[in-house]
Each structure stands twice: as structure tokens, then as C-alpha cells.
């Protein structure tokens, strides 16, 4: 029954979409469960389900709205409640969705949810889902479209699956068309990327930290920094810390850099004395700043315009093409940055609540350095590191982290410690950059986007100190170089490629690809023209050779034709007469001479006509030869009747036929 077929395909589609939404985190699992149950019922039910009564659907609509409101409402942004609403509405409309009046609505809802799931997924496994989805759509269309056309114009009945070659060819063709379209279409930010709809921001450096927008972070393995220490017998782990931004201003969950620099606060990185440790650093990605060790004393910048901004960061033009190399010398035991100011003591959240936590953490310690260390240890022990957070829209992220969630990213730990120190009168700042790295040997290290980190600067005893309150499991460490040949490293490289050329493929990348292609075409225009001419010549020669081969195959007689020719010659036809005769004339001349083998002769000529004119299947070779021998034996028997004739010219000599 057509409705049952539609119902089962709707069940399969709903099951696939529900699994995608669950894995991508686009919709909370309790909201997906009803659609999963309905999908399984649609697949298993042997009869078409009728739609729910209107009064029941209206009642369920009120229940759905109440469930969405109870699930958080607008506290997580706009997209999450919309997605929750859609998935519950789809579960209701799927019941009886195979009826013609409801099919369009169900298809639209499934398409919208599928788009939401795809837009919120950043994992390379999405390619496998897209391939499976495309195969399923082609197979479903191959069954349902002919069925609907047949029902409309008569003769429609359920058919088998479309040929595997058609499905595979359509899938490959779709991806061949989609790849260039992906490169050419304008880059549009996904509406799910800045919401709590399960979009996973890719790890990496951020000059402005927004705790509300972090959400569930996707770890990227894309290379960012390559560091080579010069004349260093042994590299200490604490040397592998490179700052990109120092943030002092905290407002409503956002950390921002200073844009103004007070007189006398300038940090000279270009003419100061050398530090005890020297290193060469290479940026593997485009950037508008140099990442420096906190104790940097001297910088030998790249050959480009370089300046120091209001926050003390060394800036470079973003237009510089990586790799970008520069040299630094630094003192690992100090922090070289501007002195503290009033903004380093500012607290915009409840100072009283912060002081309660700070004093509980610091206990009876009186020395400022010991108090800061106690606070660092307290956050490491009492709070849990997590790559997934969902801060309510109206809550302050630091308060939510300290008093409600008690878990979060490194940015939450560092932000909380900065504000707790400020509440106790200790100037503090948030610093972001990279830490740790993969040991490549010979004093060389590779830092990836996954090494992005945040830590704390506290001003104690007339100097800045570095603190890292993030638990050990959340701090980037030093990796062994042997990982480069492991399966984990290969998968990490694949993820890095996916992050670089799919997730973070931007408008600038598009323009760069187009400019590169145009430059390549212009520089190799003559060679490309010659190559095009050569390809045209080769294609023309191949087509000509193929056409001649077809003509030869058509001209060459088949095995069955050769056997019939021999039978005609046995019956007395000469070659010249046979060349002008038709198969029916030859058959008419043979049948009067046959009795026991007439059926075999008729079958031979019919098989020859089917193979020659109707493009029929090749007849069984064994039967062909058996029939040929049967006719040949009877033709070779002596004629019983002297006056035997044929319907055409009597087989014999040329003179008689004339």
C-alpha cells in the first residue's frame, strides 16, 4: 500500500534526524525522545496510521509550549526553544503524516530539523551522515516518485529499490556539484553558532573572551605556533606559555582589551636587554598579533610594520601571509607588562558573595602570595573542568560558575580567580594565549589551537605573578613527538583539516582561492591553452576510434549469423545470392526441406532476429549449437521428393536463379 511505504520512509527519516539532533546536541534529549518513539512506531506498523483528532492535537500544542517553557524558555537564547518546539511538533505531525494532505508539512518539518542538526554539527563524521542521507533520499525518491506518477496516470504499484549504480552515481554527482558550490557560495554565519543550540565553537585564541558564547567547545588540532628554543640544553615546561592578549575590563560576562595606554606605561620590546632564553617563533596561521612569553624582554619582529597597542600586545598587519617568523628573548621568572591600574581592581558582580568564597579558600593565610596560592588550589580542588557549559542569558557567568554550575572551561576558572583576587584587594588580570605543546625534538615544539588557554596575572609584592587555577585535566601539557605516527594523530590531522577548510572556511579563504586560481590561470595561460588543445585532440581521436570499433562490431557477423549462413550454403545458396537475401527468404527456402527440425530452425532464426533488431539477450550457446546440428543433419539427408522447390529462387547455381 502506498501510504505504508510513505509512512515507513517518514519513520526512517525521522529516526535519522533524531539521531543527528541528539549527537550534535542541537536539541535536549528529553525533547528528542518522543520523535524517536514515533519514528520506530511508523517503521514497525504494517498499516497506515490515521492523524490524531484535532482536539487532541490542540491539547498537545499547549503541552508542547509548556514543556518548552519548562525546559528553559528564552534563557538559552532564541534558537534552542525554537528547535525544541519544532521537534515536538514534528512528533505530533508524523502520526498520520503519510496522508496526502499532511505529507508536505512533514517533509518541511523534517527538512528544517535536519538543517538545524547539520548547521550545529562540527565533527568530520558529518560527511558520513550526509552520504547516508543522500543515499536514503535517492532510494526513497526512486520508490515513491514512480509510485505517485503511476497512481496519477494509472498503473502505479510499489516497486523494488532503484539500481545500485543509479544510487551510487547520483551520490557521487551530488558531491561533485556540492564541492565547488561550497567554495563559491557566500560565507554566512550559522544562526546556531552563537546560541546554545549545540553549536560547538572551535578552540583557539580569542582576543575578547565572552563567557556567554563559549558553550560546548570543539577541540581543534590545527597548528598555530612552531617554537624552536635556541641554545637550550633542556626546555622547562613553564617556558611553553605564550600570551596574545592581556584583559582587564570585565562587563557582563565579557573581557575586553584596553584601547588606551596611560603615559609612562609603554613597554619597549624592541630595544631592551636580551633575556637568558632565546627562541624563534613561527605563526602557522594568519594573525594580527605576535604571541610572546610573559617575560619577554626583546623582540626581533618580522619584516613588516609592528606596533604595541594599548593593552601591551605586539600587533602586526593581518594581511601578512603565514608562516610569519620572529625571534624573542625572555626571562621565564618574570612577567613584563604594564603596571596595575584602577581597572585591575574593578568588580562588577556581588563583591560580598565573592569575598565569602575567597575567604573560605584563603583560610587563615595572611601573606598575599600565600593567599593567592591557596585560592588557586581551592579552585583546582573544588571545581570541575568541563568542555560544555550553558550559561543562562540573564545570569553573570562568573557567579553562575562559582555558585551554581561549579564546572567550566579554563576561561571560567581564570575569570573567577581574577574577580576573587580583586574582591580581596589584589590587582589581577586575565591573560589568554597558548600553553604546552607537542615535543618535536631538538628543542622544537608545535602548539595547536587545542593548546589555547587562559591564566591569571596577580600583582603581589611589586611584581606580577602567574597563576593557573584550571585543574590539571584542563591544562594543555607537553605531548610526546611519537603521537605524530599514531592513529590518534592521524584522526587529529583529519579534524584539523575539517576545522580549517570546512568549519572555519571564511570569505577571506574564498577570495584567496579565487585569486590563486586567477593568478595560476594568468601565469600558465599559454600552457593551459596547449593542454586544452591536446585534450580536445585526444578526446576526438578516442571518439573516432570508439565509433570505428562500434561499426566493426556491427559489421562483424555474430556466431549465430555465421551458423545460419552455413545452413543456407548447405541448402544450396551461393554467397552472392545470400548477400542480397533477407533472413525470411532464407528461412522460407529451408522450411520445406525440414520436418523433424522445423521447430529448431524457426527458433534459430527468431533468436537471430531478437539479437539483431530487438537488442535481446544472447541465446544460450549450448541450445544454439544443438539446434544448428539438428537442422544440419536433416539438410544433409538425401531429398525424398524430386520436385521439391522453395518459395523464392531455387537454391542452386547462379544461372538457375537468374
BAVO-350937 format. One line per field, with one value per residue (C-alpha): x, y, z; residue number from 1. Coordinates in pm, whole numbers, plus 50000, padded with zeros to 5 digits. Last residue first. Example, Ala and Ser with C-alpha at 12.3 -4.5 7.8 and 13.67 -1.06 7.14 Angstrom:
2
x = [51367/51230];
y = [49894/49550];
z = [50714/50780];
i = [2/1];
***
This chain:
658
x = [51875/51844/51915/52225/52364/52358/52148/51882/51556/51451/51199/50918/51128/51100/51093/51003/51234/51089/51286/51586/51904/51987/52234/51962/51838/52181/52229/51896/51984/52343/52220/51961/52227/52470/52217/52099/52453/52515/52212/52058/52216/51963/51756/51867/51541/51693/51996/51956/51582/51617/51885/51676/51381/51601/51735/51392/51240/51517/51475/51098/51146/51396/51172/51034/51270/51311/51003/51142/51477/51376/51129/51401/51641/51376/51297/51665/51683/51868/52114/52436/52295/52267/52630/52747/52571/52261/52239/52079/52424/52500/52190/52287/52636/52495/52269/52577/52765/52469/52455/52825/52768/52869/53115/52963/52815/53137/53332/53098/53128/53506/53501/53297/53533/53838/53671/53569/53923/54078/53840/53915/54292/54269/54050/54290/54584/54401/54318/54681/54804/54561/54666/55030/54962/54758/55001/55064/54713/54540/54752/54683/54310/54313/54507/54273/53970/54118/54219/53875/53714/53960/53878/53507/53573/53640/53634/53416/53507/53871/54039/53817/53799/54175/54234/53990/54176/54506/54359/54246/54603/54737/54505/54610/54967/55260/55270/55198/55563/55652/55541/55293/55358/55050/54737/54552/54202/54298/54536/54252/54237/54358/54671/54860/55131/55285/55330/55569/55567/55490/55182/55024/54822/54822/54577/54551/54368/54448/54470/54668/54387/54454/54790/55136/55435/55763/56131/56421/56580/56272/55921/55768/55398/55279/55207/55041/54873/54722/54496/54572/54313/54417/54462/54514/54479/54217/54029/53745/54013/54153/53806/53747/54071/54015/53667/53788/54072/53845/53574/53822/53969/53632/53351/53232/53079/52742/52559/52765/53105/53021/52689/52860/53131/52879/52651/52296/52040/52123/52164/52516/52527/52864/53045/53420/53425/53679/53546/53554/53657/54016/54153/53953/54088/54447/54440/54279/54550/54818/54663/54656/55019/55125/54925/55074/54796/54671/54399/54160/54231/53952/53680/53797/53770/53427/53278/53457/53297/52948/53020/53167/52849/52944/53110/53446/53720/54063/54264/54064/54228/54571/54841/55182/55230/55363/55682/55618/55919/56085/56096/56319/56278/56447/56228/56265/56019/55866/55538/55427/55184/55078/55074/54737/54661/54910/55117/55045/55261/55020/55070/54700/54704/54868/55235/55343/55491/55505/55665/55989/55919/55997/56317/56159/56335/56245/55965/55867/55507/55628/55510/55236/55264/54948/54704/54705/54710/54802/55131/55293/55661/55857/56236/56352/56606/56634/56852/56681/56829/56830/56557/56539/56244/56006/55959/55655/55479/55317/55466/55164/54844/54755/54412/54241/54241/54141/53796/53660/53288/53049/52851/53148/53511/53793/54148/54245/54601/54608/54838/55043/55277/55342/55583/55864/55678/55755/56135/56339/56671/57001/56879/57097/56798/56444/56234/55863/55601/55269/54915/54875/54510/54418/54078/53883/53513/53391/53040/52909/53155/52904/52813/53176/53275/53654/53790/54123/54014/54276/54163/53905/53623/53282/53039/52684/52451/52161/52301/52331/52610/52666/52300/52216/52504/52726/52701/53004/52899/52868/53170/53367/53059/52927/53255/53210/52833/52844/53096/52910/52580/52746/52891/52553/52368/52618/52596/52215/52197/52458/52266/51954/51638/51470/51168/50833/50507/50220/50105/49921/49734/49833/49822/49886/50179/50328/50297/50460/50732/50814/50796/51044/51329/51263/51319/51641/51772/51681/51842/52164/52175/52125/52391/52640/52547/52583/52926/53035/52908/53172/53411/53252/53123/52749/52509/52432/52373/52127/51940/51920/51779/51522/51411/51397/51198/50947/50911/50865/50601/50410/50421/50297/49997/49717/49845/49823/50158/50176/49930/50136/50433/50252/50278/50648/50716/50559/50787/51096/50987/50928/51266/51430/51253/51340/51710/51721/51605/51864/51935/51716/51448/51247/51445/51291/50978/50893/50945/50731/50452/50451/50440/50154/49952/50012/49918/49570/49532/49648/49398/49109/49207/49196/49530/49612/49547/49825/49890/49910/50212/50343/50714/50866/50599/50624/51004/50967/50703/50938/51232/51010/50900/51266/51402/51262/51408/51745/51788/51807/52110/52343/52506/52457/52092/51998/52165/51988/51653/51714/51797/51493/51264/51387/51339/50989/50896/51018/50800/50492/50539/50559/50253/50062/50143/50000];
y = [48435/48195/47899/48064/48136/47772/47618/47729/47771/48131/48204/47992/47682/47367/46984/46800/46507/46425/46221/46458/46288/46371/46656/46906/46683/46669/47046/47121/46909/47040/47400/47329/47175/47459/47728/47534/47521/47886/48003/48299/48646/48882/49100/49411/49398/49400/49171/48968/48927/48850/48584/48422/48407/48249/47981/47909/47853/47609/47413/47394/47268/47002/46696/46801/47012/47072/47297/47506/47594/47818/48016/48064/48204/48445/48550/48612/48857/48782/49008/48879/48526/48539/48640/48379/48081/47921/47539/47420/47370/47730/47843/47632/47782/48136/48046/47934/48254/48465/48280/48349/48715/48875/49162/49480/49594/49522/49700/50000/50010/49997/50275/50491/50417/50510/50832/50915/50845/51059/51347/51320/51313/51617/51802/51716/51844/52168/52214/52143/52396/52655/52571/52611/52953/53066/52944/53274/53404/53080/53043/53403/53350/53030/53196/53495/53266/53059/53372/53524/53211/53199/53562/53475/53208/52837/52797/52485/52341/52401/52463/52263/51968/51972/51985/51702/51495/51580/51474/51146/51087/51184/50939/50670/50722/50847/51207/51094/50992/51362/51339/51592/51875/51988/52191/52249/52107/51776/51960/52169/52533/52778/52883/53161/53389/53658/54028/54234/54494/54242/54090/54189/53891/53763/53479/53207/53133/52859/52774/52450/52288/52551/52382/52435/52259/52239/52241/52198/51922/51703/51754/51800/51875/52182/52341/52681/52924/53270/53444/53664/53771/54044/54094/54366/54221/54400/54091/54140/54182/53838/53682/53865/53734/53384/53361/53478/53225/52934/53040/53089/52743/52593/52514/52347/52462/52501/52707/52921/52979/52920/53109/53397/53405/53377/53661/53535/53675/53452/53135/52992/52664/52497/52204/52150/52070/52117/52055/52286/52221/52106/52337/52633/52583/52538/52876/53042/52899/53028/53375/53371/53253/53542/53793/53666/53635/53280/53185/53039/53150/52945/53032/53393/53400/53234/53476/53768/53688/53696/54034/54179/54097/54148/54442/54422/54671/54618/54588/54880/55113/55049/54785/54826/54747/54405/54200/53897/53739/53401/53276/53569/53631/53657/53664/53592/53628/53409/53450/53137/53278/53562/53911/54080/54081/54364/54315/54390/54347/54340/54596/54654/54995/54859/54793/54835/54634/54714/54426/54228/54003/54129/54080/54100/54174/54139/53880/53753/53670/53462/53625/53561/53816/53991/54034/53666/53441/53086/52894/53170/53092/53151/53150/53127/53280/53227/53444/53769/54036/54398/54632/54795/54623/54512/54853/54850/55187/55267/55616/55793/55590/55350/55345/55054/54816/54463/54325/54050/53977/53815/54124/54364/54274/54512/54395/54165/54078/53933/53705/53537/53244/52979/52695/52816/52663/52315/52366/52310/52135/52210/52542/52706/52835/52723/52646/52730/52646/52816/52758/52403/52289/52026/52174/52086/52167/52386/52340/52683/52968/53243/53362/53360/53616/53642/53916/53841/53485/53215/52870/52602/52567/52679/52386/52455/52267/52507/52732/53015/53190/52922/52825/53106/52978/53257/53302/53260/53338/53037/52966/52710/52519/52531/52379/52082/52043/51954/51673/51569/51540/51352/51094/51038/51018/50767/50549/50548/50478/50201/50042/50013/50162/49957/49748/49875/49965/49997/50270/50162/50481/50841/50973/50640/50571/50914/50862/50518/50636/50916/50695/50420/50601/50904/50687/50541/50886/51032/50739/50768/51142/51086/50815/51045/51337/51121/51002/51361/51464/51230/51526/51684/52044/51984/52270/52351/51984/51941/52261/52167/51825/51993/52220/51933/51714/51996/52061/51693/51659/51962/51840/51494/51612/51634/51326/51101/50959/51205/51002/51048/51240/51566/51505/51411/51703/51945/51807/51857/52203/52333/52209/52375/52704/52681/52638/52905/53201/53221/52985/53167/53202/52905/52687/52342/52447/52694/52427/52180/52437/52513/52140/52077/52357/52207/51865/51996/52129/51797/51613/51838/51785/51407/51233/51150/50793/50538/50333/49958/49732/49945/49881/50181/50427/50302/50345/50704/50782/50663/50864/51173/51146/51101/51414/51659/51465/51459/51836/51964/52070/51847/51719/51357/51405/51618/51369/51072/51248/51335/50974/50838/51096/50998/50625/50686/50908/50631/50382/50602/50671/50296/50231/50503/50344/50000];
z = [43704/43998/43762/43628/43971/44067/44334/44573/44385/44370/44640/44782/44752/44538/44583/44265/44325/44672/44916/44919/45053/45417/45462/45544/45829/45990/45957/46126/46432/46440/46444/46714/46942/46867/46959/47264/47404/47328/47526/47339/47375/47529/47301/47121/46921/46572/46575/46896/46852/46479/46543/46818/46576/46306/46542/46693/46348/46261/46586/46534/46174/46282/46243/45902/45702/45329/45306/45597/45440/45149/45358/45622/45361/45241/45599/45669/45376/45052/44869/45033/45025/44648/44609/44859/44693/44841/44808/45137/45290/45199/45388/45690/45685/45680/45974/46169/46087/46199/46533/46590/46518/46192/46203/46060/46392/46576/46307/46325/46703/46682/46428/46663/46954/46748/46638/46996/47119/46847/46928/47301/47238/47012/47262/47544/47342/47265/47636/47733/47479/47618/47975/47877/47727/48028/48292/48467/48406/48502/48816/48916/48862/49066/49346/49347/49363/49647/49841/49794/49932/50223/50307/50297/50557/50581/50960/50973/50632/50531/50866/51102/50863/50804/51178/51234/50975/51144/51478/51321/51202/51544/51718/51474/51587/51379/51506/51862/51896/51949/52309/52433/52679/52866/52797/53125/53167/53327/53564/53716/53598/53865/53670/53846/53702/53922/53851/54062/54341/54615/54454/54122/54001/53639/53575/53308/52984/52731/52362/52325/52120/51852/51808/51953/51794/51985/51883/52128/51922/51942/51808/52155/52113/52302/52637/52661/52424/52460/52707/53009/53267/53506/53880/54140/54494/54709/54830/54579/54313/54394/54366/54036/53882/54024/53871/53529/53529/53623/53377/53091/53166/53081/53324/53642/53970/53791/54051/54291/54132/53765/53776/53959/53689/53404/53527/53477/53233/52936/53138/53099/52908/52953/52793/52784/53156/53438/53785/54085/54448/54402/54129/54258/54612/54490/54314/54617/54842/54603/54610/54993/55007/54784/54989/55322/55577/55531/55783/55527/55171/55012/55262/55249/54870/54859/55112/54945/54610/54761/54919/54599/54404/54039/53861/54038/53944/54100/53777/53630/53885/53732/53753/53588/53216/53120/53155/53373/53545/53604/53243/53135/52764/52427/52119/51748/51460/51189/50997/50806/50717/50485/50634/50571/50942/50985/51304/51669/51979/52273/52553/52616/52446/52133/52056/51692/51404/51030/50844/50816/51111/51463/51666/52011/52340/52706/52701/53046/52953/52654/52330/52075/51794/51680/51388/51296/50991/51083/51119/51327/51370/51692/51728/52087/52322/52698/52926/52823/52598/52705/52574/52233/52063/52339/52496/52725/52747/53081/53129/52984/53003/52726/52573/52397/52692/52594/52668/52893/52859/53108/53193/53194/53271/53171/53242/52957/52850/52498/52297/52566/52502/52767/52698/52925/53221/53085/53108/52793/52845/52671/52531/52269/52070/52152/51846/51862/51598/51667/51537/51406/51363/51620/51706/52020/51986/52272/52413/52511/52476/52399/52750/52863/52602/52586/52359/52186/52120/52055/51954/52019/51767/51885/51917/51812/52047/52031/52299/52057/51872/51608/51564/51321/51105/50981/50608/50382/50025/49791/49569/49774/49887/49531/49411/49650/49606/49233/49276/49590/49402/49116/49355/49519/49186/49050/49361/49356/48983/49007/49295/49081/49235/49511/49423/49307/49480/49229/48994/48679/48609/48540/48897/49063/48834/48896/49273/49257/49022/49274/49585/49510/49340/49563/49871/49725/49632/49973/50155/49954/50026/50398/50411/50235/50461/50773/50663/50598/50944/51089/51046/51357/51355/51391/51463/51100/51019/51306/51225/50856/50952/51174/50891/50639/50879/50933/50560/50477/50749/50620/50260/50358/50559/50297/50115/50421/50527/50817/51023/51339/51197/51282/51658/51656/51423/51674/51945/51726/51619/51973/52093/51793/51859/52231/52139/51869/52076/52353/52642/52894/52628/52751/52986/52955/53147/52871/52606/52802/52846/52473/52395/52641/52483/52138/52275/52355/52002/51860/52083/51970/51606/51636/51575/51217/51094/51094/50784/50842/50897/51190/51256/51077/51192/51552/51549/51425/51691/51967/51833/51795/52158/52272/52103/52361/52654/52469/52452/52096/51888/52088/51770/51874/51974/51673/51438/51600/51574/51207/51118/51306/51146/50801/50866/51006/50710/50481/50666/50643/50273/50207/50427/50243/49906/50000];
i = [658/657/656/655/654/653/652/651/650/649/648/647/646/645/644/643/642/641/640/639/638/637/636/635/634/633/632/631/630/629/628/627/626/625/624/623/622/621/620/619/618/617/616/615/614/613/612/611/610/609/608/607/606/605/604/603/602/601/600/599/598/597/596/595/594/593/592/591/590/589/588/587/586/585/584/583/582/581/580/579/578/577/576/575/574/573/572/571/570/569/568/567/566/565/564/563/562/561/560/559/558/557/556/555/554/553/552/551/550/549/548/547/546/545/544/543/542/541/540/539/538/537/536/535/534/533/532/531/530/529/528/527/526/525/524/523/522/521/520/519/518/517/516/515/514/513/512/511/510/509/508/507/506/505/504/503/502/501/500/499/498/497/496/495/494/493/492/491/490/489/488/487/486/485/484/483/482/481/480/479/478/477/476/475/474/473/472/471/470/469/468/467/466/465/464/463/462/461/460/459/458/457/456/455/454/453/452/451/450/449/448/447/446/445/444/443/442/441/440/439/438/437/436/435/434/433/432/431/430/429/428/427/426/425/424/423/422/421/420/419/418/417/416/415/414/413/412/411/410/409/408/407/406/405/404/403/402/401/400/399/398/397/396/395/394/393/392/391/390/389/388/387/386/385/384/383/382/381/380/379/378/377/376/375/374/373/372/371/370/369/368/367/366/365/364/363/362/361/360/359/358/357/356/355/354/353/352/351/350/349/348/347/346/345/344/343/342/341/340/339/338/337/336/335/334/333/332/331/330/329/328/327/326/325/324/323/322/321/320/319/318/317/316/315/314/313/312/311/310/309/308/307/306/305/304/303/302/301/300/299/298/297/296/295/294/293/292/291/290/289/288/287/286/285/284/283/282/281/280/279/278/277/276/275/274/273/272/271/270/269/268/267/266/265/264/263/262/261/260/259/258/257/256/255/254/253/252/251/250/249/248/247/246/245/244/243/242/241/240/239/238/237/236/235/234/233/232/231/230/229/228/227/226/225/224/223/222/221/220/219/218/217/216/215/214/213/212/211/210/209/208/207/206/205/204/203/202/201/200/199/198/197/196/195/194/193/192/191/190/189/188/187/186/185/184/183/182/181/180/179/178/177/176/175/174/173/172/171/170/169/168/167/166/165/164/163/162/161/160/159/158/157/156/155/154/153/152/151/150/149/148/147/146/145/144/143/142/141/140/139/138/137/136/135/134/133/132/131/130/129/128/127/126/125/124/123/122/121/120/119/118/117/116/115/114/113/112/111/110/109/108/107/106/105/104/103/102/101/100/99/98/97/96/95/94/93/92/91/90/89/88/87/86/85/84/83/82/81/80/79/78/77/76/75/74/73/72/71/70/69/68/67/66/65/64/63/62/61/60/59/58/57/56/55/54/53/52/51/50/49/48/47/46/45/44/43/42/41/40/39/38/37/36/35/34/33/32/31/30/29/28/27/26/25/24/23/22/21/20/19/18/17/16/15/14/13/12/11/10/9/8/7/6/5/4/3/2/1];
***
